[in-house]
Amino acid sequence: NNLFPSNLLLIPHDKKEAYKKREDDVLDIGYFMLATMNHEFQKLHENLKMGQELAANLIIQSLSNNYS
C-alpha cells in the first residue's frame, strides 16, 4: 500500500489522508518515546538507521530489558 508517484493521482483522497495521519501518528509516538527516555537511553537509540516503525518496535522491546 505504498504511495508511488506514478499512481498518486489514482489514490482516493480519504486513503491519502489516512496514510498521512498514520505517518503523523508514528512520528508523534517516536517523539513521545524520546521525550520520556532518560538521556543515556536516548543516546543509545538516536542513530538508528531504519524505518520509524521498526525503530519504535526495537525501542519498545528493549524497554522491558532496561526497565524491568
Steps between C-alpha positions, in 0.01 A plus 500: 500500500781740416429833336704499181523825300377322185163410655464776758218668308303173490491461878181631662535807721380317813769232452769767467372674812496172696858427388613851600330467841672167557839652413433792736395259778821300458706819529303615806558166670871521425523851642306398811725199552814712469360762736431241769839326476794589715799660326712183494218299342441775238869491402480123461221530240560838331698376198286205397489481121171321444135566440309687768271207577788255531693743718197551724451124532867451588483772766179360648648150517813627671298690761421179684872421519591844632205567729398164643 
